[in-house]
Amino acid sequence: MTTPSAAAPRRASPGSVRRDFQPWNDPAARPLVEFRNVTKRFGKVTAVDGLSLAIHAREFFALLGPSGCGKTTLMRMLAGFEQPDEGEILLDGVDITTVPPHRRPVNMMFQSYALFPHLSVGDNIAYGLKREGLPKALVRERVDAMLKRVRLNGFEGRRPDQLSGGQRQRVALARALVKQPKLLLLDEPLGALDRKLREATQYELMDLQADLGLTFMVVTHDQDEAMTMADRMAVMDHGRLLQIAPPDVIYEAPTSRTVAEFVGDINLIEGTVAAVAGDLVRVASPRLGDVELDEDEPGLRPGEAVCVGLRPEKITLSHDEPAQAVNKAAGEVWDIGYLGDITMVQVMVGGDDGQLLKVSLSNRTRRNERPLAWEDTVWLSWDVEAGMVLVP
């Protein structure tokens, strides 16, 4: 997909449409999709392990996790291409566990797009409607409307090999949506696109999903992709759900060390609880000294071994010692990575046998009066609200 031109009509943004959309917090809301204690095995390997999950109508839901974690298997069971060994799957309150794929009001867009090379764009999009035996006039009407919606009108006579990667992606999306499914499943939908096109397409998918009022479920290993598009996301590992929450909660308040390490960069500081006073926790770290954190309902006891998580962008780097900082440590610059919008700096604290901490610096100006250099002595500091206590 291409970025809309300046002359294109302005549409309401997904943010304005979905700002108050939180049905998962409503006890009376009935989910559109329910997995109830679903297990799927392939020989001795358990791909999905006793998993329960609820997805609501009009939700953009993302399944995120490393390769082999079970996310694609879960999606294929929802589409009907795999059968669970245990448990049941409900769609709009109806048990579809044994319903064949072609009888489910679900469509799936594959990573490979799976377009028919011998058919035109129009015929690719119309294929499913023709298989259902719909009248030609209705098929033509729906195909024309979908071509316009994905901005491919005028391309209906071309073959897939005459299109760019982004255009083929839009054809696959149009073919999946033209049958007006209750649920659209997207398996790594942007993996074949280059970075700039992938980023533009993320927002177009959000616009399209909000505009159509459909339920989208996307499977991806790209955390930026999931966090950009999803209302909620689920982090999976070894066939189990580790955490389900909106992206900002997953990032800022991960419930485990595994989730924190998988979603975004994070520094992990091992230590022991030295003192607890209300919400204030002091952790003694052998490499950084004392680290203070503001934790809601910490539930920690002195002497308990803990891990403190600290995101790179929460750390301030300075050449001079920050006099007022509660948390601070001196270190030596070991590596500098310039990434355009940010510079990632790795600083060794605690001496040669200490610990490397990543610091993310926003490149707000084009010039830096005191540039960093390898082996510079610098100071790191961070607020008590910046760190988080992580469990295994």
C-alpha positions in Angstrom: 0.0 0.0 0.0 1.1 3.5 -0.6 0.8 6.5 1.6 -2.4 8.5 0.8 -1.8 11.6 -1.2 -2.4 15.1 0.1 -5.5 15.3 -2.1 -7.1 12.1 -0.6 -10.1 12.7 1.6 -9.3 12.9 5.2 -10.8 10.0 7.3 -11.1 9.7 11.0 -8.0 8.2 12.5 -8.2 4.8 14.3 -7.2 6.6 17.5 -10.2 8.9 17.4 -12.5 6.0 16.5 -11.1 3.6 19.1 -10.1 5.8 22.0 -12.7 4.4 24.3 -12.8 0.9 22.8 -12.1 -1.5 25.7 -14.7 -4.3 25.7 -12.2 -6.6 27.5 -12.8 -4.5 30.6 -16.6 -4.9 30.5 -17.7 -8.0 32.4 -20.9 -8.0 30.4 -19.3 -8.0 27.0 -19.5 -11.3 25.1 -16.3 -12.2 23.1 -16.5 -12.9 19.4 -13.8 -15.6 19.6 -13.1 -17.9 22.5 -10.4 -20.6 22.9 -11.3 -22.8 25.9 -8.4 -24.9 27.2 -7.2 -25.7 23.7 -4.2 -28.0 23.3 -2.6 -29.1 20.0 0.2 -31.6 19.7 2.4 -32.7 16.8 3.8 -36.0 17.9 5.7 -35.4 21.1 5.7 -31.6 20.7 3.0 -29.6 22.3 2.5 -26.6 20.1 -0.4 -25.1 22.1 -0.8 -26.0 25.7 -4.1 -25.7 27.5 -4.7 -22.2 26.2 -7.7 -20.0 26.9 -8.2 -16.7 25.1 -11.1 -14.3 24.4 -11.1 -11.8 21.5 -13.9 -9.2 21.1 -15.7 -7.9 18.0 -14.1 -5.0 16.2 -10.8 -5.7 18.0 -7.4 -5.5 16.3 -5.7 -8.3 18.2 -2.0 -9.4 17.7 -0.3 -12.6 18.6 3.4 -12.0 19.3 6.1 -14.4 20.0 9.3 -16.1 18.7 9.3 -18.7 16.0 7.9 -22.0 17.2 5.9 -20.5 20.1 2.6 -21.8 18.7 1.0 -18.5 17.4 0.6 -19.7 13.8 -0.8 -23.1 15.0 -3.4 -21.2 17.1 -4.4 -19.1 14.1 -4.7 -22.2 11.8 -6.9 -23.9 14.4 -9.2 -20.8 14.3 -9.3 -21.0 10.5 -10.0 -24.7 10.6 -6.8 -25.9 9.0 -5.8 -27.7 12.2 -7.9 -29.5 14.7 -7.2 -29.2 18.5 -6.5 -32.4 20.4 -8.3 -30.9 23.5 -10.6 -28.0 24.2 -13.0 -26.1 22.1 -13.2 -23.0 19.9 -16.2 -20.7 19.8 -17.1 -18.0 17.3 -19.9 -15.6 18.2 -21.0 -18.1 20.8 -21.1 -21.1 18.4 -18.8 -24.1 18.8 -16.8 -24.3 15.5 -14.2 -26.8 16.7 -15.1 -29.4 14.1 -16.6 -27.1 11.4 -14.6 -27.3 8.1 -12.7 -24.2 7.0 -15.1 -23.4 4.1 -18.1 -23.2 6.4 -16.5 -20.8 8.9 -17.2 -17.0 8.5 -13.5 -16.5 8.7 -10.9 -15.6 6.1 -7.2 -15.9 6.2 -4.5 -13.8 4.5 -1.3 -15.8 4.1 2.2 -14.5 4.4 2.9 -15.7 0.8 -0.3 -14.0 -0.4 -1.1 -17.2 -2.4 -2.4 -15.3 -5.5 -3.4 -17.3 -8.6 -0.7 -16.3 -11.1 -2.9 -17.1 -14.1 -5.8 -14.9 -13.0 -6.2 -11.2 -13.2 -6.4 -9.0 -10.2 -10.1 -8.7 -10.6 -10.5 -12.5 -10.9 -8.3 -13.2 -7.9 -10.5 -10.9 -5.8 -13.7 -12.4 -7.2 -12.6 -16.0 -6.9 -14.3 -16.8 -3.5 -17.5 -15.0 -4.5 -17.8 -17.0 -7.7 -17.2 -20.2 -5.8 -20.2 -19.3 -3.6 -22.3 -18.9 -6.8 -23.3 -15.3 -6.3 -24.9 -13.4 -9.2 -22.4 -11.9 -11.6 -23.7 -8.4 -11.0 -23.2 -8.7 -7.3 -19.7 -10.1 -7.7 -18.8 -7.2 -10.0 -20.2 -4.7 -7.5 -18.3 -6.1 -4.6 -15.1 -6.4 -6.5 -15.3 -2.8 -7.8 -16.0 -1.5 -4.3 -13.0 -3.5 -2.9 -10.7 -2.3 -5.6 -11.6 1.3 -4.8 -11.2 0.7 -1.1 -7.6 -0.7 -1.5 -6.8 1.9 -4.2 -6.3 -0.6 -7.0 -9.1 0.5 -9.3 -7.6 0.5 -12.8 -5.4 -2.5 -12.0 -8.2 -5.2 -12.3 -6.9 -6.5 -15.6 -3.3 -7.0 -14.6 -1.7 -10.3 -13.5 0.1 -10.7 -10.2 3.5 -10.7 -11.9 2.8 -7.3 -13.2 2.4 -5.8 -9.7 4.8 -4.6 -7.0 5.0 -6.4 -3.7 2.8 -3.8 -2.0 0.2 -4.1 -4.8 0.1 -7.9 -4.5 -0.3 -7.5 -0.7 -3.4 -5.3 -1.4 -4.8 -7.8 -3.8 -4.5 -10.5 -1.2 -6.1 -8.3 1.4 -9.0 -7.4 -0.9 -9.6 -11.0 -1.8 -9.8 -11.8 2.0 -12.1 -9.0 2.7 -14.5 -9.1 -0.2 -16.4 -12.1 1.3 -17.2 -9.9 4.3 -16.0 -12.3 7.0 -16.7 -11.8 10.7 -13.0 -12.3 11.3 -9.9 -11.7 9.3 -6.7 -13.6 10.1 -3.4 -12.2 8.9 -0.3 -14.4 9.1 2.8 -12.2 9.0 1.0 -10.0 6.5 3.8 -7.4 6.1 6.8 -9.7 6.1 7.5 -9.5 2.4 7.5 -5.7 2.3 10.4 -3.3 2.6 10.7 -1.2 5.8 9.1 2.0 4.6 6.3 0.3 2.8 5.7 -1.9 5.9 5.4 1.1 8.2 3.0 2.8 5.9 0.9 -0.3 5.5 0.6 -0.7 9.2 -1.4 2.5 9.5 -3.4 1.7 6.4 -4.5 -1.6 7.9 -5.5 0.2 11.1 -7.6 2.7 9.0 -9.2 -0.1 7.0 -10.0 -2.2 10.0 -11.6 0.7 11.9 -13.4 1.9 8.8 -14.9 -1.6 8.1 -15.6 -2.3 11.8 -14.3 -5.9 11.4 -12.2 -8.0 13.8 -8.6 -8.5 12.8 -6.2 -11.1 14.3 -2.6 -10.8 13.2 0.2 -13.2 13.9 3.7 -11.6 13.9 7.2 -11.9 15.4 7.7 -8.2 14.8 7.1 -6.4 18.0 7.0 -2.9 16.5 4.3 -4.1 14.1 2.2 -5.6 16.8 2.5 -2.6 19.1 1.7 -0.1 16.3 -1.5 -1.9 15.1 -3.0 -3.8 18.0 -5.7 -2.8 20.5 -4.4 -5.7 22.6 -1.6 -8.1 22.1 -0.7 -11.5 23.5 2.8 -12.6 24.1 3.3 -16.4 23.6 6.1 -18.8 24.4 6.1 -22.6 24.3 2.4 -22.8 23.5 1.3 -20.7 26.4 0.1 -17.1 26.9 2.5 -15.1 29.0 0.6 -11.8 29.1 -2.4 -10.2 27.3 -2.8 -6.4 27.5 -2.7 -3.3 25.4 0.7 -2.6 23.9 1.6 0.2 26.4 0.9 -2.0 29.3 2.9 -4.9 27.9 5.9 -2.5 27.4 5.7 -0.5 30.6 4.4 -3.1 33.0 5.5 -6.6 31.8 4.4 -9.4 34.2 7.5 -11.4 33.7 11.2 -11.2 32.8 10.5 -13.2 29.6 7.9 -10.7 28.4 10.1 -7.7 29.3 13.1 -9.2 27.3 11.0 -10.1 24.3 9.2 -6.8 23.9 11.7 -4.0 23.3 15.3 -3.5 24.6 15.8 -3.7 28.4 18.6 -3.7 30.9 18.4 -6.4 33.5 20.1 -5.7 36.9 20.3 -8.5 39.4 20.2 -7.7 43.1 18.7 -8.3 46.5 16.0 -6.3 48.2 17.7 -4.2 50.9 14.7 -2.3 52.2 10.9 -1.7 51.6 9.2 1.5 52.8 5.7 1.7 51.4 6.0 1.8 47.6 9.7 2.6 47.7 12.0 -0.4 47.2 15.7 -0.3 47.6 17.7 -3.0 45.8 21.3 -3.7 46.5 23.2 -4.5 43.2 26.7 -5.9 43.4 27.6 -3.9 40.2 25.6 -0.7 40.5 25.3 -0.2 44.2 21.8 0.7 45.6 18.9 1.1 43.1 15.7 2.7 44.3 12.3 2.0 42.7 8.8 3.2 43.2 6.7 0.0 42.9 2.9 -0.1 43.4 2.0 -2.9 45.9 5.6 -4.4 45.7 5.0 -7.4 47.9 8.7 -7.8 48.4 10.7 -8.7 51.5 14.3 -7.7 52.5 16.8 -10.4 51.4 14.7 -11.5 48.4 16.6 -11.9 45.2 15.1 -9.8 42.4 15.8 -8.6 38.9 15.3 -4.9 38.0 14.3 -4.0 34.5 15.3 -0.6 33.1 14.5 0.5 29.5 17.3 2.3 27.6 15.3 5.4 26.9 14.6 5.9 30.6 18.2 6.5 31.4 19.9 10.0 31.2 23.5 10.1 30.1 25.7 13.1 31.1 29.4 13.9 31.1 29.1 15.4 34.6 27.9 13.8 37.8 24.2 14.6 38.3 24.1 16.0 41.8 20.4 15.6 42.5 19.8 12.1 41.1 18.8 9.3 43.4 19.9 6.6 41.0 23.2 7.2 39.3 26.3 5.3 38.2 29.6 6.2 36.6 30.8 4.2 33.6 32.9 4.0 30.4 31.5 4.2 26.9 32.1 0.8 25.2 30.1 1.1 22.0 28.1 3.7 20.1 25.5 2.9 17.4 24.1 5.7 15.4 20.6 4.8 14.1 19.4 8.1 12.7 16.6 9.1 15.1 18.4 7.7 18.1 21.9 6.8 19.2 22.3 3.6 21.2 25.2 3.8 23.6 26.6 0.8 25.6 28.2 1.9 28.9 30.2 -0.4 31.1 29.5 0.3 34.8 31.1 -1.2 37.8 34.6 -1.6 36.3 35.9 -4.1 33.7 34.0 -6.9 35.4 30.9 -4.9 35.7 27.8 -4.7 33.5 27.0 -3.2 30.1 23.9 -0.9 30.2 22.2 0.3 27.0 21.2 3.9 26.8 19.0 5.3 24.1 19.6 9.0 23.2 17.1 10.9 21.0 18.9 12.8 18.3 16.9 16.0 18.7 19.4 18.3 16.9 21.8 17.9 14.0 24.8 18.9 16.0 26.1 17.8 19.4 28.5 20.2 21.1 30.0 17.5 23.3 30.0 14.4 21.2 30.5 11.0 22.8 33.6 8.9 22.1 34.7 5.4 22.9 36.3 5.2 26.4 34.7 8.4 27.6 33.8 8.5 31.3 30.1 9.3 31.6 27.3 9.3 34.3 24.0 7.4 34.0 21.0 8.4 36.0 17.3 7.5 36.2 14.2 8.2 38.2 12.8 5.9 40.8 9.7 5.4 38.5 11.9 4.3 35.6 12.8 0.8 36.9 10.6 -2.2 37.4 10.9 -5.4 39.5 10.6 -8.5 37.3 9.8 -12.1 38.2 11.1 -15.1 36.3 
